[in-house]
Amino acid sequence: MEQANKDKSLTLLLVGDIMLGEDFVRFKEERGVSYEYPFKNVEESFEDADITFANLECTLSKSSAVREKGPNLYSPPESVDALKYLNCTVVSLGNNHINDFGEQGIIKTMEILKDNGISCFGAGRNLEEANREVIIESKGLKFCFLGYTTPENHVKAIIAGANTAGCVFYDSRKIEEDIKRVKAKSDIICISLHWGYESYIYPSPQQIELAHQIIEAGAGIVIGHHPHIIQGFERYKNGVIFYSLGNFFFPDFYSKSGDFHKWSKENNEIMIARCEINQMARVEKVEIFPGFRNDDYQVVILDGRDKENLILRIDDLSKAINRGDYKSFWNTYNKERIQKLAKALLKRMKELGIKGCIRKVSMGNIKTTIVLLIRYASTKLH
């Protein structure tokens, strides 16, 4: 009987941000490798998953004019072969880069995914399409996926309108209404959130509050991404919240100003979350597979002491979320992060000089710089 119940359980595999363009295209052409190459070492981990989720952090088309921000992220259409190689069932497009090549970029990306048997959600040519749920049935259970993000400065996603392309804003009331709308036709609801601050290892108190509200409204799993670094996760009531799964595969890239952005060691650490779902549509077990993306552009699962160390770090990040003084703890951490970023920016501006800053300036850079310096000034006043 125990074996029979086990056979009926379903495996949901979750990974974070994936993008197969930018510097990987250069590497691929120089080495003569395929788009499947980065995942040769992890193929077995994906083979027996019933449903696999990823956040696709780019378009698969350059159909429209480039968005006036940077970087503009694009992976060639044939890079979809990598998603198929990983048995990727469903991807979120609800992020700040899906609009990088305009409405036609979104439409073409959705068409390419559909033609290759991969479901997508979270963005569209208008709000109605972007907000449309995806339901995937496996082993008698219906999984519903909905995706949201924010136009706030720390994310800068484009939100769809009645007649304009983009994503869906993560307003708590809106999400609760959507959960009520899909509840009758779903066994388990998965809410994808592109949120948080880049390279922050802790979610904000506001993120934690929103995630808890979403679980209380009836969702079973919250899937977070955007910080490009691993954060903790927690079981809350009847659900599980992954605050940031980090990068899964995200190559180094050139910014619009021409600067080469090379990810740090921490940004290249990965976290594959394997959720075992029982026939009551509850997350029975969560298993974390820690790994990293190496300099040879391959994803590797850790073992031995390295595996233990990263698992322990994820445990520490997860425990911190439940601190009684978390708001004060996060405010201190946030202040330190702002000061560090501002000092690095001021140092870079000094190195470039006035002429260098002018050459590399863009409206996006000006806005980001002003906001960061205002935040920095506020930390010095408190």
C-alpha positions in Angstrom: 0.0 0.0 0.0 2.8 2.4 0.8 4.4 1.7 -2.6 1.1 2.3 -4.3 0.7 5.7 -2.6 4.3 6.6 -3.5 3.7 5.8 -7.2 0.8 8.2 -7.2 2.9 11.1 -5.8 3.9 13.8 -8.3 7.3 15.5 -8.7 7.4 19.2 -9.4 10.8 20.6 -10.2 11.5 24.3 -9.8 14.5 26.3 -11.1 15.1 30.0 -11.2 16.2 32.4 -14.0 17.3 30.9 -17.3 18.7 32.8 -20.3 20.8 31.3 -23.1 21.9 34.3 -25.0 24.6 37.0 -24.4 28.1 35.7 -23.7 27.0 32.1 -24.0 26.3 32.6 -27.7 30.0 33.7 -28.1 31.1 30.7 -26.1 28.9 28.3 -28.0 30.2 29.5 -31.4 33.8 29.3 -30.3 33.5 25.8 -28.8 31.1 24.4 -31.4 28.7 23.2 -28.6 24.9 22.9 -28.6 22.3 24.7 -26.5 21.9 21.5 -24.5 25.6 21.6 -23.6 25.2 23.6 -20.3 22.9 20.9 -18.9 24.7 17.7 -19.8 25.7 17.1 -16.1 22.2 17.6 -14.7 20.0 15.8 -17.3 19.3 12.9 -14.9 17.9 15.2 -12.3 15.2 16.4 -14.7 14.3 13.1 -16.4 11.7 11.8 -13.9 10.1 15.1 -13.0 6.4 15.2 -13.9 6.3 19.0 -14.2 9.3 21.3 -14.5 9.1 25.1 -14.0 11.6 27.9 -14.9 11.6 31.6 -15.3 12.5 32.5 -18.9 14.4 35.8 -18.4 14.6 36.9 -22.1 12.7 36.9 -25.3 13.3 34.4 -28.1 12.8 37.0 -30.8 14.0 40.4 -31.8 10.8 41.2 -33.7 10.4 44.8 -32.4 12.6 47.8 -31.5 14.9 47.5 -28.5 13.4 48.8 -25.2 15.2 51.9 -24.0 16.9 50.2 -21.1 19.7 47.8 -20.6 20.7 45.1 -20.9 18.2 43.9 -23.5 18.1 40.1 -23.1 17.6 37.8 -26.1 18.2 34.1 -26.7 18.1 32.8 -30.3 14.9 30.8 -31.1 16.7 27.6 -31.4 17.8 27.9 -27.7 14.4 26.5 -26.9 16.1 23.1 -27.5 17.7 23.5 -24.1 14.2 23.9 -22.4 13.0 20.7 -24.2 16.2 18.9 -23.2 15.4 19.7 -19.6 11.8 18.4 -20.0 10.7 22.0 -19.2 6.9 21.9 -18.9 6.0 25.5 -18.1 7.9 28.8 -18.0 7.0 32.2 -16.5 7.3 35.2 -18.8 6.3 37.6 -16.1 9.6 39.4 -15.6 11.4 42.7 -16.4 13.0 41.5 -19.6 10.1 39.9 -21.6 9.3 43.4 -23.0 12.9 44.1 -24.1 11.9 43.7 -27.7 8.4 45.0 -27.5 5.0 43.5 -28.1 6.1 41.4 -31.1 9.0 40.0 -29.1 6.5 38.7 -26.5 4.1 37.4 -29.1 6.9 35.6 -31.1 8.4 34.1 -27.9 5.0 32.7 -26.9 4.5 31.2 -30.3 7.9 29.5 -30.3 7.2 28.0 -26.8 3.8 26.8 -27.9 5.2 25.2 -31.1 7.6 23.3 -28.9 5.1 22.0 -26.4 6.1 24.4 -23.6 3.3 26.3 -21.7 3.9 29.9 -20.7 2.1 32.5 -18.6 2.6 35.9 -16.9 2.9 38.1 -20.0 1.0 38.8 -23.1 -0.1 41.4 -25.7 -2.6 42.8 -23.2 -3.6 42.4 -19.5 -6.2 39.8 -20.2 -3.8 37.5 -22.0 -1.0 38.2 -19.5 -3.3 37.3 -16.6 -4.5 34.0 -18.2 -3.7 31.0 -16.0 -2.0 27.9 -17.3 -3.4 24.6 -16.0 -1.3 21.4 -16.4 -2.7 18.0 -15.5 -0.5 15.2 -14.4 -1.3 12.0 -12.5 -4.9 13.2 -11.9 -3.9 16.5 -10.3 -4.5 19.9 -11.9 -1.7 22.4 -11.4 -2.6 26.1 -12.0 0.2 28.7 -12.7 -0.3 32.4 -12.4 2.5 35.0 -12.7 3.1 38.6 -11.4 5.8 41.2 -11.1 6.2 45.0 -10.4 7.2 48.2 -12.2 8.9 49.5 -9.1 12.5 50.7 -9.6 14.1 47.6 -8.1 12.5 45.4 -10.8 11.3 47.8 -13.6 8.9 45.4 -15.3 6.4 46.7 -17.8 2.8 46.1 -16.7 0.2 45.3 -19.4 -2.8 47.4 -20.0 -6.1 46.7 -21.7 -4.5 47.3 -25.1 -0.7 47.2 -24.3 1.7 44.4 -23.9 3.4 43.5 -20.6 3.1 41.6 -17.4 0.7 41.6 -14.3 1.3 43.7 -11.2 1.5 41.8 -7.9 -1.2 43.6 -6.0 -2.3 41.3 -3.1 -6.1 41.9 -3.7 -5.6 41.1 -7.4 -3.8 37.9 -6.6 -6.5 36.9 -4.1 -9.2 37.5 -6.7 -7.4 35.4 -9.2 -6.9 32.6 -6.8 -10.7 32.6 -6.1 -11.3 32.6 -9.9 -9.2 29.5 -10.6 -9.7 27.6 -7.3 -12.7 25.4 -8.6 -10.7 24.1 -11.5 -7.3 23.6 -9.7 -6.0 21.1 -7.2 -2.9 23.2 -6.4 -2.2 26.8 -7.3 1.4 28.0 -8.0 2.0 31.7 -7.9 5.2 32.9 -9.6 6.6 36.3 -8.4 9.3 38.3 -10.1 10.2 40.5 -7.2 12.8 41.6 -4.6 16.2 43.3 -4.8 19.0 42.1 -7.0 21.8 40.2 -5.2 20.0 40.6 -1.8 20.2 37.3 0.2 17.1 38.2 2.3 13.6 39.1 1.1 12.0 42.3 2.4 9.4 42.1 5.2 6.8 43.3 2.6 7.7 40.3 0.4 7.2 37.9 3.4 3.9 39.5 4.2 2.6 39.2 0.6 3.8 35.6 0.3 1.9 34.7 3.5 -1.2 36.4 2.3 -1.0 34.5 -1.0 -0.8 31.1 0.9 -3.6 32.1 3.2 -5.7 33.0 0.1 -5.4 29.4 -1.1 -2.1 29.0 -3.1 0.0 25.9 -2.4 3.4 27.2 -3.7 5.0 30.6 -4.1 7.9 30.6 -6.6 10.2 33.7 -6.3 12.8 34.9 -8.7 14.6 38.1 -9.9 17.3 38.7 -7.2 19.7 36.5 -9.2 20.9 34.9 -6.0 19.7 32.2 -3.7 17.4 33.2 -0.8 15.7 31.0 1.9 12.4 29.1 1.7 9.8 28.3 4.3 6.8 26.1 4.9 3.9 28.4 5.9 0.6 26.8 6.9 -0.4 24.5 4.0 2.1 26.0 1.5 5.7 26.4 0.6 7.4 29.7 -0.3 10.6 29.9 -2.3 11.7 33.5 -2.0 14.4 33.4 -4.7 15.6 30.3 -6.5 18.5 32.4 -7.9 20.0 32.0 -11.3 19.7 28.6 -12.9 21.6 29.5 -16.1 22.4 33.1 -16.7 25.6 33.9 -18.8 27.7 37.0 -18.3 26.6 39.9 -20.5 27.3 43.4 -21.8 25.3 46.3 -20.4 23.9 48.9 -22.8 26.8 51.2 -21.8 29.2 48.6 -23.1 30.5 47.4 -19.7 30.9 43.6 -19.3 28.9 42.2 -16.4 30.5 39.1 -14.9 28.5 37.4 -12.2 30.0 36.7 -8.8 30.5 33.2 -7.4 27.4 33.7 -5.2 25.3 34.7 -8.3 26.4 31.5 -10.1 25.2 29.2 -7.2 22.0 27.4 -8.1 19.2 25.8 -6.2 17.0 23.1 -7.8 13.9 22.6 -5.6 12.2 19.2 -6.0 8.7 19.1 -4.5 6.9 15.8 -3.9 3.1 16.4 -4.1 0.7 13.8 -2.7 -2.8 12.9 -4.0 -4.3 15.4 -1.5 -2.4 18.1 -3.5 -0.1 18.9 -0.6 3.6 19.4 -0.7 4.7 16.3 1.2 8.5 16.7 0.8 10.9 19.4 -0.4 14.4 18.4 -1.5 17.1 20.9 -2.5 19.8 20.1 -5.0 22.5 22.7 -4.7 24.9 23.4 -7.6 26.7 26.1 -9.5 27.3 27.3 -13.1 31.1 27.0 -13.8 33.4 29.1 -16.0 32.9 26.5 -18.7 29.2 27.4 -18.9 28.0 24.2 -17.5 25.6 23.6 -14.6 27.0 21.2 -12.0 25.3 19.6 -9.0 27.4 19.8 -5.9 28.4 16.8 -3.7 30.4 16.1 -0.6 31.5 19.0 1.6 30.6 21.6 -1.0 27.0 20.3 -1.1 26.8 20.3 2.7 28.1 23.8 3.0 25.6 25.3 0.5 22.7 23.3 2.1 23.7 24.7 5.5 23.8 28.2 4.1 20.4 27.8 2.6 19.2 26.5 6.0 20.6 29.6 7.7 18.9 31.9 5.2 15.6 30.1 5.7 15.9 30.3 9.5 16.5 34.0 9.4 13.1 34.6 7.8 11.4 33.5 11.0 13.4 35.8 13.3 11.2 37.6 15.8 13.1 40.9 15.0 13.2 40.3 11.2 12.0 43.8 10.2 14.8 45.4 12.2 17.2 42.8 11.0 16.3 43.5 7.3 16.4 47.3 7.7 20.0 47.0 9.0 20.9 44.7 6.2 19.2 46.9 3.6 21.0 50.0 4.8 24.4 48.2 4.6 23.6 47.0 1.0 22.6 50.5 -0.1 25.7 52.1 1.3 27.9 49.4 -0.3 26.3 49.9 -3.7 26.4 53.7 -3.6 30.1 53.7 -2.6 30.9 51.3 -5.5 28.9 53.6 -7.9 30.7 56.7 -6.7 34.1 55.0 -7.0 33.2 53.9 -10.6 32.0 57.5 -11.5 35.3 58.8 -10.2 37.3 56.3 -12.3 35.4 57.2 -15.4 35.6 60.9 -15.0 33.1 63.4 -16.3 33.6 62.6 -20.0 33.5 58.8 -19.3 30.2 59.2 -17.3 28.7 61.2 -20.2 29.7 58.6 -22.8 28.1 55.8 -20.8 25.0 57.7 -19.7 21.4 56.7 -20.6 18.0 57.8 -19.2 17.8 54.5 -17.4 21.2 54.9 -15.8 20.4 58.5 -14.7 17.1 57.4 -13.0 18.8 54.4 -11.4 21.7 56.5 -10.2 19.5 59.3 -8.8 17.3 56.8 -6.9 20.3 54.9 -5.5 22.0 58.2 -4.3 18.7 59.4 -2.7 18.4 56.0 -0.9 22.1 56.3 0.1 21.6 59.9 1.5 18.6 58.7 3.5 20.7 56.0 5.2 23.2 58.6 6.3 20.4 60.7 7.9 19.1 57.8 10.1 
